[in-house]
């Protein structure tokens, strides 16, 4: 009998699918509760499907989502955010809730003898997202130096007009994150860079 070449779905894969469905329901609940609270304090606005607004909403609420998924029923296993790969995995799922074409790990054209991988590219919207996670040994200066190099690479990408630099800092190790955002955000030749540090140490 000929063996099937189709890989079997492991228990870990099934558990991951259950977790994703659970995360979606929790995210929607958080979104509804947040909108309900904010609606009491702001004037009515016309909500447009602006991709930049969607991305900035996802990034600004990322830490809230992480906190929510850690509070699972009956202490069930959850997604632990320990490094940049974990951040990318969760962010990938959140982006796919709003965008149809999310392309992870796309190469930039060569610059100064080397290329770099874009963590996420939204080709239709011409938006790229670079992910960093602050930790011991990767402080504000080190992250800033890395982003300066990344921005130089992304300037050469023909399908990237806006770059979001997302710095996840769950331990709030970055002192004065506002200065990091302001120093690197802005127009760099034909590329607009927007830096987000989440959460911000006050």
C-alpha positions as CSV (number, residue, x, y, z in Angstrom):
1,X,0.0,0.0,0.0
2,X,1.4,3.3,-1.0
3,X,2.2,5.6,1.9
4,X,0.6,9.0,1.8
5,X,3.0,12.0,1.4
6,X,0.5,14.4,3.0
7,X,1.9,15.3,6.5
8,X,-0.3,14.5,9.5
9,X,-1.5,17.4,11.6
10,X,0.2,17.1,15.0
11,X,-1.4,17.8,18.3
12,X,0.7,20.9,18.6
13,X,-0.7,22.2,15.3
14,X,-4.3,21.5,16.4
15,X,-3.6,23.2,19.7
16,X,-2.1,26.2,17.9
17,X,-5.3,26.5,15.7
18,X,-7.5,26.4,18.8
19,X,-5.3,29.1,20.4
20,X,-5.5,31.3,17.3
21,X,-9.4,31.0,17.4
22,X,-9.3,31.8,21.1
23,X,-7.1,34.8,20.5
24,X,-9.3,36.2,17.8
25,X,-12.3,36.1,20.1
26,X,-10.4,37.8,22.9
27,X,-9.0,40.4,20.6
28,X,-12.5,41.2,19.3
29,X,-13.8,41.5,22.9
30,X,-11.0,43.8,23.9
31,X,-11.6,45.9,20.8
32,X,-15.3,46.2,21.6
33,X,-14.7,47.1,25.2
34,X,-12.0,49.7,24.3
35,X,-14.2,51.3,21.7
36,X,-17.1,51.4,24.2
37,X,-15.0,53.3,26.7
38,X,-13.3,55.7,24.3
39,X,-16.6,56.6,22.6
40,X,-17.7,58.3,25.9
41,X,-14.8,60.8,25.6
42,X,-14.5,61.7,22.0
43,X,-16.5,63.3,19.3
44,X,-18.1,61.0,16.6
45,X,-15.8,60.5,13.6
46,X,-16.2,58.8,10.3
47,X,-14.1,55.7,10.4
48,X,-12.2,55.0,7.2
49,X,-10.4,51.8,6.3
50,X,-7.0,53.6,6.4
51,X,-4.2,51.0,6.5
52,X,-2.0,53.3,8.5
53,X,-4.7,53.7,11.2
54,X,-5.2,49.9,11.3
55,X,-1.5,49.2,11.7
56,X,-1.1,51.9,14.4
57,X,-4.1,50.5,16.2
58,X,-2.6,47.0,16.2
59,X,0.8,48.2,17.4
60,X,-0.5,50.4,20.1
61,X,-2.7,47.6,21.6
62,X,-0.2,44.8,21.1
63,X,0.8,44.7,24.8
64,X,-2.8,44.7,25.8
65,X,-3.3,41.6,23.6
66,X,-0.3,39.9,25.1
67,X,-1.7,40.5,28.6
68,X,-5.1,39.1,27.5
69,X,-3.7,35.9,26.1
70,X,-1.8,35.1,29.2
71,X,-5.0,34.9,31.1
72,X,-6.4,31.7,29.7
73,X,-9.1,29.6,31.2
74,X,-8.0,26.8,33.6
75,X,-4.3,27.9,33.1
76,X,-4.1,26.4,29.6
77,X,-0.9,26.7,27.6
78,X,-0.5,30.1,25.9
79,X,1.9,31.9,23.6
80,X,4.9,33.1,25.6
81,X,6.5,36.3,24.3
82,X,10.2,35.7,25.0
83,X,11.9,37.1,21.9
84,X,11.4,38.8,18.5
85,X,10.2,35.6,16.9
86,X,7.4,35.3,19.3
87,X,6.5,39.0,18.7
88,X,6.5,38.3,15.0
89,X,4.3,35.3,15.3
90,X,1.6,37.1,17.2
91,X,1.9,40.3,15.1
92,X,1.5,38.1,11.9
93,X,-1.8,36.8,13.2
94,X,-3.1,40.3,14.1
95,X,-2.1,41.8,10.8
96,X,-4.0,39.0,8.9
97,X,-7.2,40.1,10.7
98,X,-7.0,43.3,8.7
99,X,-4.9,42.7,5.6
100,X,-5.3,40.0,2.9
101,X,-1.7,40.0,1.7
102,X,0.9,39.9,4.5
103,X,4.4,38.8,3.3
104,X,6.9,37.9,6.0
105,X,10.6,38.0,5.6
106,X,11.0,39.8,2.2
107,X,14.6,40.7,1.2
108,X,15.5,44.4,0.5
109,X,17.7,45.3,-2.5
110,X,21.4,45.3,-1.8
111,X,22.8,48.3,0.0
112,X,26.5,48.9,0.9
113,X,27.2,45.3,0.0
114,X,24.5,43.6,1.9
115,X,20.7,43.0,2.0
116,X,18.3,42.8,4.9
117,X,15.1,40.9,5.6
118,X,11.9,42.9,6.0
119,X,9.9,41.3,8.8
120,X,6.6,42.1,7.1
121,X,5.7,43.7,3.8
122,X,2.2,44.8,2.9
123,X,2.8,45.0,-0.9
124,X,-0.5,46.5,-1.9
125,X,-0.3,49.2,0.8
126,X,3.5,49.7,0.2
127,X,4.1,49.4,4.0
128,X,6.8,47.5,5.7
129,X,7.1,46.6,9.4
130,X,10.3,46.0,11.3
131,X,10.1,44.3,14.7
132,X,12.5,44.7,17.6
133,X,12.2,43.4,21.2
134,X,14.1,45.4,23.9
135,X,16.0,43.2,26.3
136,X,19.2,43.1,28.3
137,X,22.1,43.7,25.8
138,X,19.7,45.4,23.3
139,X,19.2,48.8,24.8
140,X,18.0,52.1,23.4
141,X,21.3,52.9,21.7
142,X,21.7,49.5,20.2
143,X,18.1,49.4,18.8
144,X,18.6,53.0,17.4
145,X,21.8,51.9,15.6
146,X,20.0,48.9,14.1
147,X,17.1,50.9,13.0
148,X,19.3,53.5,11.3
149,X,20.8,50.7,9.2
150,X,17.4,49.1,8.5
151,X,16.0,52.5,7.3
152,X,18.9,52.8,4.9
153,X,18.1,49.4,3.5
154,X,14.4,50.0,3.3
155,X,14.9,53.2,1.3
156,X,16.0,51.1,-1.6
157,X,13.0,48.9,-1.7
158,X,10.7,49.9,-4.6
159,X,7.5,48.6,-2.9
160,X,8.1,50.2,0.5
161,X,7.0,53.8,1.0
162,X,6.3,53.7,4.8
163,X,8.3,51.8,7.4
164,X,6.8,51.0,10.8
165,X,9.5,50.2,13.4
166,X,7.8,48.4,16.2
167,X,9.8,48.1,19.4
168,X,8.2,45.8,21.9
169,X,9.5,46.6,25.4
170,X,7.4,44.6,27.9
171,X,9.9,45.2,30.8
172,X,10.0,48.9,30.0
173,X,13.8,48.9,29.8
174,X,14.1,51.8,27.4
175,X,14.4,55.1,29.2
176,X,12.8,58.1,27.5
177,X,11.1,56.1,24.6
178,X,9.5,59.3,23.2
179,X,13.0,60.6,22.3
180,X,13.7,57.4,20.3
181,X,10.5,57.7,18.5
182,X,11.0,61.3,17.6
183,X,14.7,61.0,16.6
184,X,14.0,58.3,14.0
185,X,10.5,59.0,12.9
186,X,10.2,61.2,9.8
187,X,11.0,61.3,6.1
188,X,14.2,59.6,5.0
189,X,14.5,60.4,1.2
190,X,11.4,58.8,-0.3
191,X,10.7,56.7,2.8
192,X,8.5,57.7,5.8
193,X,9.6,56.0,9.0
194,X,7.3,55.7,12.0
195,X,8.7,54.4,15.3
196,X,6.5,52.9,18.0
197,X,7.8,51.8,21.4
198,X,5.1,49.7,23.3
199,X,4.5,50.0,26.2
200,X,6.1,53.3,27.0
201,X,8.0,53.8,30.2
202,X,6.7,56.9,32.0
